[in-house]
């Protein structure tokens, strides 16, 4: 297991290093094949590790690599923790990332920095694997920062565009705010438990007082809101759509935004100690899911609709964590990886066929021109909308059932959000693939074209996963479900009283009704009103004025402070202080210069006088 885990982690890093060592003008096929192959190999090894865990009674392996930090009472080894949770994460991170790498070979064809792009992708996957396979919080923080750095490079990949450069900086800064939360949690845990190893923290978690446990949980929540784009730090993620579409798929489906949810689930033994902290998590998740869903209903950019959809879906996962349904959160995370990667890659195929156009108002009628993109996108739409038997129906239903058993108000908010989800995704589907053709100006009269096989093959694979992914945790699959596999990691969680069969069927019917209502509403509104803006509330299109509020509260005041610093503090205080020191040094040098005339007779006279003073002093002492 040690060799498997180490290779799973290191292969993407090896791929990045080898790709960097290739000649600058290396063929695209060589670069793409190398970087895709190492991630695919990492997935194969993750499958092997999964099989080992399945057939091993002890499903927890700690792999010590080397001693990393040893200062005083702080001892941090570089170690890996291989258990059902980390392997589940590694499986979909490497599997989905391999498909995105393959897709990128076609999508990024002809780009000037093709090799650099794939190096960044490999480093992104490596950083995410460090995050999920780490055995200590410190090593997790290294992966946490790694995905943050890679997101900055990839979001601002087209750095010559001001919008892309600004989006990269925005993502970087928002995530640094979240990082403060993770650091605070680590400081609090070490000050009380004197360890940052996961297994040691879990075994000693009972030593935490209720107050400290709540503070740790809230700090972890702050970290998660930054990385997983939740209220109040969610609005960096839609701007991150400035990067190439495969980057959007990688961030949203397989790597960065799932990291916050993973951290909360991983630290669930600490979360279990604070009911108020879990309630706060549930409220933040539910509110984010609803707010982001409302915003998605009024967006015209196809990628921004999907971006706010991700924020909303991650909100569902955070809600599940808050109500203690940790396995439901992971189930939805895996299902979401399937259909959200498919949605983004499908959107990329549409954008590719329309020469970069992303405005839904300039699409329409694309179904007959994209014979593979259309049916695969159809599967993803039905999956995220919650139509049975697709994966989203079972995964989202699992979250809502647990929310119902915990808090009826949060469940009701989740159901309303489900209606909105079906509505905005149906709106996107209708405006993109159905109705009249509005793209002729974009294509200059030519017909759109289907993407090459290297882009459509991942769509087909993801469509199969999105359609059948629900089987990994079906309610009646006792003994062979995802929840059962995760039980050794989450088994300490006190189970909520299960719903009766009648309640489960009723809740499932409500879920289906919510999806149908959303679909019907979208079709009735948008099938014949593709250019009608009456149903796109400006308040929602402006993201609830969230960016405007941050600009008014933080952006403009800090800009004025920076202006004062530039006009007053820097020239008068900083430069003045430096000039004063320089002036004093100059004046003292001029004074000393008078004693350095350069004439030997002056130096001889000074020596004689000094000798006389010494003689007089000695005579006076003797006398």
N, C-alpha and C positions, 0 to 999 in steps of 0.2 A: 504493500500500500504506500510505503514511503516513496518508492521510486515512481509509482503512478502519479501520486499527488505532485511531486516535484516536477515531473515532465509536463503535466497538465498546466502548471503555472508558468514554466520557463519557455515552452515552445513558442508562444506568441512573441516573447522578448527576443528569442533567437531569430525569429523571422524578421523582426524589425531591424536587428543588427545586420543580418545578411542583406536585407534590402538596401540598407544604407551603404553597404560596402560595394554594391553593384555600380557599374559605370553610370554616370549621369544620364547618358543616352541609351540605357539598357532598354530592350524591347518591352512594351507594355505587357505582352503575354508572359514574359519571364517574371516580371515584378508581381503581376496579379496572381500567377500560378503559385509562386513561392509563398506569398503572404496569406493567400487563401488556404493553401495546403497545410501550413503549420497550424492554423486555427482549426481546420478540419481534423487534423491528427490529434489535436488537444481534445476535441469532442469525442473522438473514438476512444481515447484513454479515459475520458470522463465516464463513458458508457461502461468501460471495463471496471472502473472503480465502483460504479453503481451496482454492477453484478456482484462484485466481491462483497459489498455491504449487504446485499439482499441475502446472500448465502452464508453470512457470518453472524453468529449469535451476538457478538460484541460489535455494535455499530458505531463505535466512537474511537478514532485513532488520532493520537497526537504525534505529529512528526516534528522532531527537533532537528533543525538545520544547523544552527551555530549560535553561540552566545553573541548577542548583538550589543546590548547596553548593560553595564554593571557599574553603578555609581551609588555608593552608600547602600541604602536599603532598596534601591530601585534596580531590579534585575529583569531585563527584558530579552528573552531569547527570540531569535528568528525561528518561528515555529508555525506549523500548519495544523489546522483542526479539520479532520475529515470525518464528517458525520452526515446523516440524511439531509440536513438543511443545507450545508455547504455544497454537497454533491448535487442536490436538486438545482441550486443556483448555478453551479458550474456547467451542468448539462445544458440548460437553456441559454446561458450566456455564450458558450462556445458554439452550440448548434445554430442559434439564430445569427450570431456574428459571422459564422462561416458562410451562411446563405447571403448575408449582406455584402460580405467581401466579394463573393462570386458575382452578385448583381452589379457591384461597383465597377468591375472590369469593363462592362458594357456602358454603364452610365457615365463614367469618367473618361471614356475613350477620347483621346485628342487633347486632354487637359495639359497645360504646360508643366504643372508640378505633379504629374501622375504618381511618380515614385514617392514623393514626400507625403502625399495623401495616404498611400497604403502603409507607410511607416507609422503615421499617426494612428491609423486604424488598429494596427497590431499593438501599438503601445496602449491604446485605449482598452483593448481586450485584456492585455497583461495587467494593467492597473486594476481592472474590475475583478480579475481572478485573485490578485493580491488581497483585495478588499474582502472577498467572500470566503477565501480559504485560510485567512490568517487565524492564528491561535491566540493572538493578543490584540488588545485595543490599539496599542501603539502601531503595530504593523497594519492593522485595518486603517489607521489614520494615514499611513503612507499611501495605501491604495486609494483612499478617499481623496487625498490631494492629487494623486496621479490622474484620476478621472477628471478632476477639476481642471488640471493643466491641459489635458488632451482635449477637453471640450472647448477650452479657449482657442487652441490652435485650429480645431476643426470648424467651430462656429464662425471664426473670422478667417476662414480659409481664403475667401476672396477679399483679402485685406485692402485691396485697392478701392473697394467700395466703402464709403463712409458708414453706410448702414450696417455692413457686416463687421467692420472694425468696432463700431459702437456696441453691437449685439454681443460680440465676444467679451468686451470689457464689462458689459452689464452682467453677463452670466458669471464671469470671474468674481466680480465684487459681491453680488448677491450670495454666492456660495461661500465667500469668506465670512460673511455674517453668520451663516449656518455653522461654519467651522468653529466659531467661538463656542457654540453650544456643545460640540463634541469635546473640545478641550476642557471646558468646565466640568463636563461629566467625568472625564478621565481624572481631573484633579481631585474632584470630590471622592471618587471611588478609591483612588490611591491614598488619600489622606485618612480614610476610614479603614480600608481593607489591606493596604500595603501590598497590593498586587494589581496588575493589569492583564493578567492571563484570564481568558474567558472561563476556563474550568475552575480556576481558583476563585474568581469573582462569584461564580454561581454557587460554589460550595459555602462561601462566607457571606452571601447576600443577606442572610438572616441577621447579621450583626448590624446592619444599617438601621438607624432610627427612622420612624415614619417621615419625619421632616426631611432628613437627608435623602431618603429614597424618593420622595416627591420632587426634590430639587434635581436629582439625577435624571428622573423621568422627564421633567420639563426641559432640561438641558438637551437630552437626547431628542426630544420633540423639535426643539429649535434647530438642531442639526438636520433632522429629517425634512423640516419645512424648506431649508435651503437646497438640499440635494434633490429632494423629490418634488420640489415646486408646489408647496402647499401654502395656504394663507399663513402669514402675511408676505411670504417671499416667493410667490408663484409666478410673478409676471416677467421673470427673465426668460422663461421657457418658450413662450410664443415668439419672442424676438430671435431666439436661437435658430429659427427657421431660415435665417440668412445663409446658413451653411448649405452645402450640397445635400440633396434629398437622402442619400444613403446615410449621411451623418445624422439626420433627423431620425431615421429608422433605428440606428444604433443607439442613440441617446434615449429614445422613448421606449424601445422594446426590450433591449438586451442589457443595457449598462446603466448609465448614470442615474436616471430617475427612479430606478428600482432600488438603489443603494440605501436610501433613507428607510424604506419599508423593511428591507433586510436587516438593517441595524436595529430597528425597534423589535423585530421578531427575535433576533439573536439575543437581545438583552431582555427578553420576556421574563426571566426569573426576577429581575429587578422591577420590571413593570408590575409584576404580580403583588409587589409590596405596597403599591400606592393606588388606591381606588380613585382618588381625586385626580391623580395624574392620568390614569387611563380614561377617565371621563373627559378630561381636557383633550386628549388625543382623539377620542371619538367625535367630539364636537367639531374640532378643527377639520377632521376628515370629512364629516358629513357636510359641513358648511362649504368646504372647498369643492366637493363634488357638485353641489348645487350651483354655486356661483359660476364655476367654470363651464358647466353645461349651459347656463343661460347665456353666457358670453359667446359660446360656440354657435348659437342660433343666429347670430347677426354678423358673422365673419364672411367675407367674400373670398379671401385667399384660401385655396384648398388646403394648404399646409397649416395655416393657422387654425382652421376648423379642427384638424387632427391634433394640433398642439394642445388646444384647450380641452379636447376630448381626453388626451392623456392626463392632463391635470385633474380632470374629473374622475377618471378611472383610478388614478393613484389615490384620490380622495376616498374612493370605496375601500381600497386596501387599508388605508390608515384607519378608516372607520372600523373595519374588521379587527385590526389590532387593538383599537380602543375598547371593543366589547369582548376582548379575550379570544376571538376566533382566529388564532394565528395560522392554523392550517388553511382556513378559508382565504386568508390574505395571500398566502403563497400560491394556492390554487388559482386565484384570480390573476396573480402576477404571471404565472406560467401561461394561462390562457390568453391574457392580454399580450404577452410577448408574441404569440402566434398571430393573432388577428391585427394587432397594431403594426407589427413589422409588415404584414401583408398590405395593410391600408397605405402605409407610407411608400412602400415600394411600388404599389399600384398607382399611387398619385405621381410618383416619379416617372412611371411609364407614360402616364397621361401628359405630364409636363414635357417629357422627352418627345412625344409625338407632336406637340404643339410648339416646339422650338422655344421652350422656356416659359410659356404662358402659365400663370397660376390663378388668374381671376376666374371664378366660377361663372361670372356673367359673360365670359367669352368662350364658353365651352358648349356643351349640349350635343345630343345626338351622336355621341362617340361610340355607342355600343357596337354598331355594325362595322366600325373601322378597326376596333381592337378586339379581335376574336378570342384572345387569351386573357388579356388584362380585364376585360369586362366580366366574364364569369368568375374569375378569382376574386375580383373586387366585390362582386355580388355576395360571395361566401363571407368575406370579411364584414361587409355591411350587416348581413343577417346575424353574424356571430356577435358583434358588438351591440346590436340592437336588442339582443336577448331572445331571439326566436329559437325555439327548440327544433331539432336536437343539437344545435351548434354549441361550441364550447362556451361561449359567453352566457348562454342561458343557465347552464349548471353552475358556472363559477360565480356569476353575479347573484344568482339565486341563493347560493350557499352563504354569501355575505349578508344578504337581506334577511334570510331566515334567522341567522344568529343575531342580527340587529333587532329583529322582532322579539326574540326571546329576552333580550337585554333591556331594550328601551323602545317603546312604541313610537315615540316622537321621532327618534332617529330613523326608525324603519320607514315612517311616512315620508320623511325627507328623502330617503333613498329611493322610494317608489316614484316620487315626483321627478327626481333626477333621472330615473330610468325612462320615464315618458319623454323627458327632454332629450335624452341620449338617442332614443329611437327617432325623434323628430329631426334633430340637427344632422344625423347621419343619413336619414332618408332625403332630407333637403339637399345634402351634398351629392348623393347618388343621382337624384333626379336632375339637378342642374348640370351635372357632369355628363351623364350617359344617356339621358332621355330627352324628350322634347325637341325643339327646333335646333338646327345647327347654327351656332353663333361664332364659329371659329374661323370663318373664311378670311376675315381680315388678317388674322394671325398667321395663317398658312399661305396667304396670298393666293387663295383659290384652289390650292392643292389639297388632296385628301390626307388626313393624318395617317401615320404608318405604325404598325405594331413594332414593338421593341425586339431586338435580337434574342436568340435563345438563351444567351448567358444572363439575360435579365428576366425572361419569362419562366425559366426553369425554377428559380427560387419562388416565384409567385405560385406555381403549381404545388410545390412541396408545402408551402405555408398554407395554401388553401385546404389541403388535406388535413393538416394539423389543426387549423381553425375549425374545420367541420367535425373532426373526430376527437379533438383534444379533451372533450368533456369526460371521456371514458376513464381518464386517469384518477378521477375522484367521484364516480357516480355514487349516489346515496346508498344503493344496495350492494356496492362492491366491497363488502366487509372483508377484511383480511388482505385485500390486494389493492387498496386505494392509497392515494397520496397521503391522506390523513393518517392511515395506519403506518406507512413508511416513516412519517415524521414523528410518530408517537414517542420514540426514544428520546427525542430532543425536547418535545413539548408536553410530554406525558405528565409532568408535575402540575400542569394547569388544571385547576378544579373545573370539571365539566359543568356547563350550564344544563339545567334540566332540558332534555330533548323534547322536540315538538312531537305531538302525536301524528299518526298517519294522516288523519283528517286535516290537521293544521298544515302539514307539509303540502298536501294536495291543494289546499285553499291558497296558500302563499304562492305556490307554483302557478296557479290560475291567475292570481293577481299580477305576477310577473309577466305572464303572457299577455294579459289584458293591457298592461302598461306599454308593452312593446307595440301591440297592434294599434292602440290609440295614437302613439307617436307617429307610426308609419302612416296611418290614415290621414292624420292632420297634415303631415308634410306633403303627401301626394295631393290632397285637396287644395292646398295653398300654392304649391310650386309647380305643379304639372303644366299650368298655363300662365304663370306669372313670373317667368324667369328674370325679368328686369324690374319687377315691382319692389320698391324699397320700403313700402308701408309696413311690412312685416319684419323689418330689420331695425329695431329700436336703436336710435343713436346712442342712448345711454349704455346699451350692451355692446354696441360696436366700439365704443370708447373704453371698453373693459371696466365698466362701473367707475370710470374716471380714476382708477387706481394709480395709474402712472402720473396723472395730473396731480393727484394728492401728494404723491411722493416728491414730485417736482416742486410743489409749493412748500412742503414742509422741510424737505432736505435739500433738493437740488438748488433752488434759487438762493436760499439763505447761505448755503455753503459757497455758492458761486460769488456772492457778495463778500463773504469772508475772505475768499481767495483773492478777490479784487483789492480789498484793503491790504491784505498781506503783500500783494504785488506792488501796490502804490506807496505803502507806508512802511510796513514791517521790514520788507526786504531791503529797500534802499536806505531807510533811515536807521533802523535798529540793527539788522544783521550786517549790512554793508558798512553802516556807521561804526559799529563796534570793531569790525575788522580794520577799517581805516584808522580808528583811534589807536588801536594796538600798533599798527604800522607806523603811525605818526610818532608815538612814544618811542618806539624802537629807533626811528630815524633821529629824533632829537637827542636821545642818549648816545647814539653813535657819533653825532656831531660834537657832543661834549667830549667824548673819549678821544675823538680825532685830534683834539688840541694837545693831548699828551703824547701823541704819536707823530712827532715832527719829522722824523727821518734823519736828524743830525746826531752824529755819534757823541759830540761834546755834550749835548743835552742829556743823553742817556748816561754818560760818565758822571756828570754832575749829580744826576738823580741817584746814581749808585753810591757816590761819595756821601751825599747827604743822608741816605738811608743807613750807610755804615756808621756815620756819626751818631745817628739816633740810637742805633743798637748799642754802641759803645757807651754812650751817656746812660742808657737804661741799665746796662750791666754794672757800671761803676756805681750808680745810685743804689743798686740792690746790695752790692758788697759793702758800701759805706753804711 
